[in-house]
Amino acid sequence: MKFSAERENLLTALQSVIGVVERRQTMPILANLLLSAEQGKLSITATDLEVELVASADIKSSGDGRMTVPGRKLLDICRSLPEDATLSVSQDGDKVTIKAGRSRFVLATLPATDFPVIDELAQQQTLTLAQADLRRLLDKTHFSMAQQDVRYYLNGMLLETDGKMLRTVATDGHRLALCEMDMPTKAGVQQVIIPRKGVLELQRLLGTAGDVTITIGSNHVRAQIGDVRFTSKLIDGRFPEYSRVIPSAPQKAVVADREVLRAALQRTSILANEKYRGIRLALKKNSLTLQAHNPEQEEAEEQVEVNYKGDELEVGFNVGYLLDALAAVDGNEVEIGVTDGNSSCLVRAPGATGARYVVMPMRL
């Protein structure tokens, strides 16, 4: 196999897929990229057995062929070469030689037949929407995914269509984030759980212009984003009945300036217990007092003017969860719906239903 390619073309494709190539691998082949030359196009595939990325680049080739090369090393070589360089790549036995100007590199290869490739999807549904819309759904909810939870179905994000709406939901059992949008076209009813790594990789790939085509299969989800094809395994599990957790109509509503409240929470959190991150919210008419204590008997207190007409109330929350929710809310104002000192709060922009955040209370 022999081909030549412009550095910029090759580098763009390599940067698109390198995210799934782990530095430490259980299988040596997973540190490699699969290069497939066919009719003047080079297809570059990377996988970690959970997520697969395929990007393409224009090349000049004397024939078709396949080989694998160490992914990080090939990327570093491309990055280090001058911008206008042309790389010529040729394989000889189990070695591949890369030449560009006066530079020459020889890399070891592994058999292309050993490279694991995800088969074609058993297609169940296809959706096409703007990249910016899908990115917004992921950005507004991804921070609530669990990390390495024994309840494996929480270590990912629910992607759900109910025919009219497309929805993403993430929860770690202590908080929940939900974001939804109207479907541009009619779709079937489906629920799939995309694993955490797949969600983060998809976020990295999505831009603000152009469309993305999502294909949902029985065991995989695939997204075509320009010249890059993303495929991820799905988590085989049942996502919790999230609708039961969302307070439908909290009895009391606090409306505050989002930035003022966020800054006050950040200042108060400086003296919160580093392990539990608990903060007390004391509500009175048009006043919110934030209090934090820690094991060193230190304390912080801050008062914020808010719009609140209900009874006096005290409730504790994890300050990090509140800050994450506030950061995700659009607009200058935020509404926090509360019921009592033992119930979850509902965080959203006033009157908005598209993005909602639930934070469970803490005993302080």
N, C-alpha and C positions, 0 to 999 in steps of 0.2 A: 504494500500500500504506500502510495506516494502522493503528496499534494502540496500546494503552496497557498498561503492566505495572507491578507493584510493584517497587521497587528491589531488595528482598531476593531475590525470585524470579529476577530478571534477573541480579543479581550472582553468585548461586550457580552458575547455568548458565555464565556467562562465565568464572568462575574455573576451572571444570572443563575447559574446552577451550583456554584461552589458552596452555597450555604448548607447543603445537606451532607457535604463531605466532612465527616468527623475526623479530628486529628488522631484520635486513638480508636482503632477499629478492632472488633472481634474477628472479622474476616479480612485478610489483606486486600482482597479484590474491591472492598468497599471504599478503600482509599484512592482507588483509580476511577478515571472517567472512561466511558465507552465512546470512542470516536467512530462514526460510521459515515463513510464517503459514498455518495450516490448521486450521479448526474449533476455534478457541480455544486452540490450542497453537502456541508458537513453537519451531521447531527451529533450533538454532545449530550450524553446522558450521565446523570449522577443519581445515586440512590443510597439510602441508609436502611433499606428494607421496609421502612414505614412511609417515607415520602420519596417520590421520584420526580426529577426535573429534567426536561429535555429542551435544549435551545439549538438553534441552527445558525450557520454562518456560510457566506458565499466563499467558495474556494475554486482553485484551478486544479483539476485532478486528471491524471492519465488513466484512471480506472477506479472501479468501486472496490470497497474493502472495509474491514472492521479491525480495530485494535483497542487495547486499553492502555492508558498512561497514568502515572501518578498525578492526581488532580492538583494538589497544592503546588507542587513543583512546576507544573506547566503554567499555572497562573502566575507564579512568581517570576518565571522566565519572561512571560509576555509583558508583565508590568515593568520589568527592568530594561526592556529594549526601547530604542528611540521610537517616537510616535509614528514616523513614516516608514518603519521597518516592514519588510516582507519576510515571512517565515517560510522556509521549505522544510517539510516533514517527511521523512522516509523510514520505513520499517525494514529491518534486516534481522530475521530470526526473532529472538526474544529481546532485541534492543531496538530503540527508535532514536534516530538522529534528527536534531533540530538545528537548522542553520539560519542565521540572519546577519547579513553583512560579514563582519569578521568574527562573529560569535558562533560557537558550536557547542551543542550540549548532547550528551548521550544518556538516555533514560532507560531503565529496565521496564519491560512490559509483562503483563500476565495474559493468559489466553482469553480472547474475547468470548469464547464459548462458556467460560465460568461466570460471566457477568450476569447478575440476576435482573431480569427485565419483567415489568408488570405486563401481563397479557391484556388483550383488548377487554374493555369493560362490557359486562352484560347490562346494556343501557336500559335504565328504567324511566329517566326523565332528563330533559335538556332545558336549561333556562339561559336566556341572554339578557344581560343588563349592563348598565354603565359601570365601568371600573370604579368610579368615584362613589357610586351608591354602595357597592359591595364593600369597598374599603371603609366607608362610614359605619356600616353594620359591624364590621370586625373591630374597628377602633373604639367604638362606643361600649363594647362588651368584653374584650379579650382579657382585661386586667382581673376579671372575677373568676377566671379558670383556676381550678385547683392545680397544685404541683405535687406530683408523686403521692397522691392520696390513694389509700387502699381501695376506696370506691373508685375504681378505674374509670368509670363512665363520667366522673367529674373532671378528669384530667383532659378536658377538651371542650368543644363548643357545640351546642345544638344548632343545626341549621334546619329550619322548618318552613314548609310551605303548606298553607291551608286552602289553597285555591285562589285566594285574593291577596294575601299578604305573604311577604318573605320576612322571616324573623330569625334573629340570632339570640341565643340565651346562654349565659355562662354563670356557674355558681360553684363556690367551694364549700358550701354548707353553712357559712357564716354571713354571706352576702350574695346578692344576685343582681345581674345586669341583663336588661332586655332592650333590644332595639329592633324596630320593625319598619317596613315600608310597603307601599302598594306595589303589587306585581305589575310590570309593564304589559305582560300578556297573561292569559289564563294559564294556570298550572295545576297539576294534580296535588293530592295531599301526601306529604312525605316528611319523615323525620330522620335525620342522620346525625351522628356525632363525629365531628372532625377532631383528631387528636391535637394536642397542644402544639407540637412542633409543626404540624401542617398549617395550623392557623397562623403562627408567627411567620412562617415562610411565605404564605399567601399574602400576608400584610406587606412583606418586603417587596414582593413582585408587583403588587397592584399600583397603578399610577392614577392620575387624575383625568386623563383623556382616553377616549376609545372605549370599546365594549369588552366584556369578558363573557365567554360561553362556558357555562357550568354543566357538566354531565354527571348525573348521579347514577351509580351502579349499585349492585347488591352488596359489594364489599369495598368499593372504592368511590372516591369523588375525583373528578378531573376538571381542570379549568384551563382554557386556552386564552392566554394573555399575549396578544401580538405574536411574536415568534417563539414564545416560551410556553411549553406545555407542563402543567403542574398536575401530579397525580398523588393522592394520599389514600392510605388505608383508612377505613372507618372503624371506630370503636364499636365492638359488638356488645351492646348493653342497652339497658332501658334508662333513659334520662328521667330524673324526678318529675313529678307533677308540679311543675313550677307555678302554674296559675294559682294553686292553693296558697302559695307563700306571699303573693303580691296583695297587699291590703287594697281592697276594692274601693273603699271610701273612708279614709282616715278621718276621725272626728274633728281633729284640730289641725290647722295649717299654719305654718310659720313661713312668711315670705321675707327674704333678706337679700341684700346686695351680695351677689355671689363672690366677688373679689374681696370685699370687706370681711365676709365670713371665713373665706379660705385663709386669708392672712391671719385672722384671729386664731383659727384652729392650729395653724402652723406654729404660731408663737407659743400657744398654750401647750402644745405637744412636746415642747423642749423639755419640760419637767414631768412628762408622763412616764409611767413605769415602762422601762424598755422592753420588757417581756410581753406584757399584756396590752400596752398602748391604750389603756382605758381613759376616757374623758367624760366628765359629767356635764350634762346640759340641764340648766335650771331655767324654766320658762315662767315669766310673769307677763302681765299685759305690756305689749310692745317692747319687751326686754328679754334678752337671752344672755345668761351668764355661763361662761365656760370655765370649768375647774379641772385641774389635773394635780395628782399627788404621786409621789414615788416612795420607795422604801427608805430613802434617806431623810424622810420627813420634810422634803421640800415641796413647795406648792406654787401653782400659777393660777391666776384668775384674770379673766377678760370679759368685759361687757360689750354687747353688740346691740345696736338699735335694730329692731325687727318689727314687722307687722304681725301682731299676734293678739287675738281677742279671747282666747280660751282661759280655762282655769290654770292655776299654778300647777306645775308639773316638773318632776325630775326624772331623768333617764340617762343611762350610761351607754356609750358606744365605743368601738375601736376607732380611734381618730384617723388611722391610716385608711380605713374603709370609707369613712366620710369624705376625706380629702380626694380619694380616687373618684368617688361619685361626683363630687363638685367639679372636678377637672373635666369630667365627661359631659356635663350639662352645658347646653348651648344657651347663649344669651347673658344679659347682665344680672338677671335675678334668678333666684332659686327658691323652690317651694319644698319644704320638708313637712310631710304629713305624719302626725303622731297620734296615737290613741291613748296610751297610758305608759307607765314606767316599765311594763313587762312586755311591750309589744314592739314589733319591727317598725322602722320608719320608712317612708316612701319618699325618695328624692327625685325631683324632676324640675324642668322649667315650668313656670306657672301655666297651667292649662294644657300643657303638652302631654301627649300620650305615646308619641313615637319612641321615646327613650325613657325608661324608668329604672330606678335603682332601689333595691331593698337592702337595708342593713339591720342585722339582728341586734337586739339589745345585749348589754353586758351587766353583770352584777358587780358593783363597785363597793 
